[in-house]
């Protein structure tokens, strides 16, 4: 794999994609997220499709500057995609390029962003928590609701245990709770709705 040097615009797009949250109840990424993904992997069209167990496309998001069909049409030179399974459904995020093939840099960027795309699709059915929570506070709360301890959460998120405590201290008032048990119950209640 080649080294990838990201311009400031690429770094801004990457930060935006990393901070993106899944849409609860909708496994397809938002158009704004697709736009940032298109900025990282320059292409002529980008989109995402949700396919049911029988292979029928039941939902589609596409940036307006691409063709209606996701498959490369005559004159298109290259196509990349990431497939993600979510509870039996298949979500495919794809990029089409008319002018030239995707190169080693593009493949390296795709390798780098694939886990983020998987997270956006996999976590899409998560609870609708208050919008004031930060990404890390949401992730911390989800792990608390799973019954993980602060050290386990810290290891999973790659942060210090004190950072986990701070995330919880900041999240409690946003949830309207005062302790860990109440936070876990609030997150579980939200996931049932």
Order of alpha helices (4+ residues) and beta strands (2+ residues): alpha-alpha-beta-beta-beta-beta-alpha-alpha-alpha-alpha-alpha
